[in-house]
Amino acid sequence: PECTSSDIVESVMMSYYRVVLFVLFCVTDVQGTVTQGPSNVTYIPGRTPLPIELTCNVTGLAAWMVDGSTYLLGQLSNGMLPGHNRTGTNILVNTPVNNTQYICVSQTDDGEVSSEPAYVIIAGVPTMTPNVSINDSTISINKVTIALTLSWREPFNNLDPILSYTVSCSGDVTCPPDVTTTDNTTRNFTITNLTSRTVYTFSVVASNSIGDGEAGIVMITTPGIDQVTDVSITCTPVDLIN
């Protein structure tokens, strides 16, 4: 039989629809993937620009899981997650909260695929933890003067490098002025010309670009200087925070 022009057009259209249906079914059956997920971010107050942008590149429908709760992109745009917004499929963190977990999610009819979790960590001032102590307080005595050397372990810097240590003294008029060491690798300091049989309180404060940490404190009583010969005494380690 002869083919008319309308028969040819109908055949072409049927072939086109078959291709379209095939493509649609194939796309629907594609497993979602996360091609690029977020990375950990350290936020330093006053230095890290806001908002913080976390990346989410996926095949499928993108969503975000924040501390266990899932948010679609439209929900982020509508302010359903306070302190957050979005640009494209990326999430914008306007108000960082320490140790918040972020997961990029690809959603399809076949289920969800998630990225590895990432965290926003807020840096802070140095922390004198319990295992940080003045581990060698040495008192040197001679016939004229008493000197004392303090040394301490490095405290936790809370993700911002330590810049200096400040040593302070109280308890007697012979206390020297506060001294700040700009060498953050030096963790010892010697105080001279102290008075015998006197209670002194010494504190060590570590500082970084965010501010000053909590003081580590130790109290020591100096012995007398009526010995005939020179003497050196090593004191028992004392926790800085106690």
Phi and psi in degrees as a GROMACS rama.xvg file:
@    title "Ramachandran Plot"
@    xaxis  label "Phi"
@    yaxis  label "Psi"
@TYPE xy
-81.6596  144.135  GLU-2
-96.1149  128.488  CYS-3
-87.149  167.434  THR-4
-62.8294  -33.4078  SER-5
-69.1674  -34.7983  SER-6
-63.8951  -40.8544  ASP-7
-64.3663  -44.9976  ILE-8
-60.8446  -43.874  VAL-9
-63.0803  -39.5145  GLU-10
-65.2211  -42.0224  SER-11
-63.6968  -43.0915  VAL-12
-63.9216  -41.2516  MET-13
-62.3869  -41.2535  MET-14
-63.7049  -39.1895  SER-15
-62.5507  -46.0114  TYR-16
-64.5196  -35.9567  TYR-17
-62.8409  -41.4025  ARG-18
-64.32  -44.2124  VAL-19
-61.5317  -45.6047  VAL-20
-62.9595  -39.2611  LEU-21
-62.5259  -44.8418  PHE-22
-63.0531  -43.2788  VAL-23
-61.6811  -45.0252  LEU-24
-64.6219  -38.9202  PHE-25
-66.2033  -42.4017  CYS-26
-63.9574  -40.9717  VAL-27
-62.266  -32.736  THR-28
-87.2202  -4.4199  ASP-29
-67.8264  131.733  VAL-30
-72.8696  130.737  GLN-31
-65.1971  149.159  GLY-32
-138.211  154.803  THR-33
-106.061  108.375  VAL-34
-82.0838  -26.9586  THR-35
-153.408  122.432  GLN-36
-108.192  -179.174  GLY-37
-75.4247  159.649  PRO-38
-118.037  157.204  SER-39
-60.8625  144.486  ASN-40
-130.982  132.754  VAL-41
-100.727  117.235  THR-42
-96.6428  121.108  TYR-43
-106.025  109.388  ILE-44
-53.3305  133.176  PRO-45
83.4634  -9.21483  GLY-46
-123.96  -38.215  ARG-47
-80.8589  124.03  THR-48
-68.2433  147.851  PRO-49
-112.382  150.021  LEU-50
-77.8141  161.564  PRO-51
-86.7636  127.132  ILE-52
-103.59  123.577  GLU-53
-109.843  135.958  LEU-54
-88.2467  142.325  THR-55
-147.102  100.017  CYS-56
-110.315  122.384  ASN-57
-138.992  162.577  VAL-58
-103.705  130.014  THR-59
111.831  -165.012  GLY-60
-90.1373  122.045  LEU-61
-81.4632  143.772  ALA-62
-149.272  169.085  ALA-63
-126.401  138.226  TRP-64
-109.135  118.468  MET-65
-118.148  114.269  VAL-66
49.9575  41.2846  ASP-67
92.291  -10.797  GLY-68
-105.711  135.777  SER-69
-94.5998  136.168  THR-70
-129.37  126.858  TYR-71
-74.6816  162.835  LEU-72
-60.9715  -38.6418  LEU-73
-63.6179  -34.7316  GLY-74
-67.6378  -36.3835  GLN-75
-65.7348  -40.2519  LEU-76
-66.19  -30.7042  SER-77
-89.8448  7.52378  ASN-78
77.1421  22.1783  GLY-79
-73.6977  -15.9352  MET-80
-115.151  99.6855  LEU-81
-54.1866  140.666  PRO-82
80.5527  8.76787  GLY-83
-135.029  158.802  HIS-84
-153.101  -165.484  ASN-85
-147.819  158.745  ARG-86
-134.182  113.566  THR-87
63.4501  -128.012  GLY-88
-96.9696  -0.158662  THR-89
-85.5908  146.61  ASN-90
-95.9321  142.909  ILE-91
-110.738  124.614  LEU-92
-101.744  106.234  VAL-93
-88.3445  -30.4636  ASN-94
-127.067  89.7634  THR-95
-64.9368  140.285  PRO-96
-121.646  130.258  VAL-97
-57.0925  134.258  ASN-98
66.9027  26.4782  ASN-99
-74.3655  136.45  THR-100
-97.3444  134.174  GLN-101
-124.939  131.8  TYR-102
-131.784  128.985  ILE-103
-85.4386  133.363  CYS-104
-124.557  135.853  VAL-105
-106.374  121.186  SER-106
-110.188  128.671  GLN-107
-136.87  178.674  THR-108
-63.8772  -22.2686  ASP-109
-86.2965  -3.58357  ASP-110
127.887  -160.588  GLY-111
-119.315  146.603  GLU-112
-125.335  132.364  VAL-113
-116.9  151.129  SER-114
-79.2803  172.229  SER-115
-67.8884  145.651  GLU-116
-67.6115  146.725  PRO-117
-125.165  157.068  ALA-118
-130.762  144.975  TYR-119
-100.185  116.011  VAL-120
-110.384  130.401  ILE-121
-96.1795  122.395  ILE-122
-71.502  154.484  ALA-123
-141.809  -173.019  GLY-124
-73.764  160.75  VAL-125
-59.5118  147.249  PRO-126
-117.668  123.83  THR-127
-83.5313  95.7129  MET-128
-78.6769  163.444  THR-129
-57.0343  -28.0774  PRO-130
-85.1924  3.43273  ASN-131
-94.7216  118.307  VAL-132
-140.252  160.437  SER-133
-76.9041  104.522  ILE-134
-96.0038  -0.0297492  ASN-135
-160.121  90.5032  ASP-136
-102.907  106.15  SER-137
-109.18  125.423  THR-138
-104.827  122.193  ILE-139
-106.361  128.734  SER-140
-119.744  134.396  ILE-141
-132.406  -169.078  ASN-142
-71.0215  -13.0902  LYS-143
-118.258  -46.1891  VAL-144
-130.274  164.698  THR-145
-121.745  131.027  ILE-146
-123.156  148.341  ALA-147
-134.852  133.222  LEU-148
-112.689  123.391  THR-149
-100.968  141.348  LEU-150
-141  151.532  SER-151
-147.262  156.753  TRP-152
-81.3271  156.979  ARG-153
-69.4302  127.587  GLU-154
-78.3356  170.226  PRO-155
-69.8806  128.068  PHE-156
-86.6381  -1.77208  ASN-157
55.608  41.0841  ASN-158
72.7934  10.8222  LEU-159
-133.42  122.527  ASP-160
-56.3694  142.8  PRO-161
-71.9105  132.971  ILE-162
-101.385  -32.3926  LEU-163
-162.169  166.651  SER-164
-125.477  141.7  TYR-165
-118.458  124.263  THR-166
-103.904  127.01  VAL-167
-124.033  154.69  SER-168
-134.476  142.771  CYS-169
-145.584  159.731  SER-170
123.259  -18.4489  GLY-171
-160.693  156.294  ASP-172
-66.2893  -17.0523  VAL-173
-82.4114  -0.677767  THR-174
-61.3071  135.213  CYS-175
-77.1605  164.24  PRO-176
-62.3751  160.397  PRO-177
-57.7955  141.352  ASP-178
-124.353  129.275  VAL-179
-108.701  123.389  THR-180
-91.7836  123.047  THR-181
-86.6751  -5.89984  THR-182
-92.3262  104.567  ASP-183
-73.9856  -5.02516  ASN-184
-92.0069  -12.3486  THR-185
-91.6154  118.61  THR-186
-123.667  49.0138  ARG-187
-153.486  156.61  ASN-188
-156.364  138.931  PHE-189
-110.368  129.464  THR-190
-109.643  128.597  ILE-191
-113.445  173.341  THR-192
58.0313  42.1177  ASN-193
-85.8322  159.795  LEU-194
-89.6587  141.26  THR-195
-72.1533  154.646  SER-196
50.2864  46.9614  ARG-197
-130.079  141.376  THR-198
-88.4463  123.092  VAL-199
-116.416  143.94  TYR-200
-116.31  123.325  THR-201
-114.282  141.908  PHE-202
-129.836  147.583  SER-203
-125.835  126.024  VAL-204
-120.418  125.632  VAL-205
-93.0836  142.005  ALA-206
-130.395  144.728  SER-207
-128.616  -167.666  ASN-208
-69.1347  -16.2945  SER-209
-83.6829  -34.1929  ILE-210
158.701  -163.835  GLY-211
-93.9935  138.507  ASP-212
-82.9925  -179.656  GLY-213
-70.6241  143.003  GLU-214
-73.6074  137.989  ALA-215
-92.719  131.017  GLY-216
-125.2  139.672  ILE-217
-138.695  141.645  VAL-218
-115.17  132.009  MET-219
-137.024  139.394  ILE-220
-104.073  124.098  THR-221
-78.4282  144.315  THR-222
-80.054  -178.99  PRO-223
-78.3218  167.792  GLY-224
-116.083  25.5259  ILE-225
-89.3375  12.9753  ASP-226
-72.5034  150.786  GLN-227
-79.9529  -35.4878  VAL-228
-112.754  164.229  THR-229
-69.5564  144.738  ASP-230
-134.813  147.175  VAL-231
-126.225  129.537  SER-232
-121.873  132.318  ILE-233
-108.207  124.667  THR-234
-86.4134  157.591  CYS-235
-68.6125  139.564  THR-236
-55.675  141.913  PRO-237
-128.52  133.685  VAL-238
-61.7222  135.898  ASP-239
-65.1388  -31.4351  LEU-240
-92.9774  2.0328  ILE-241
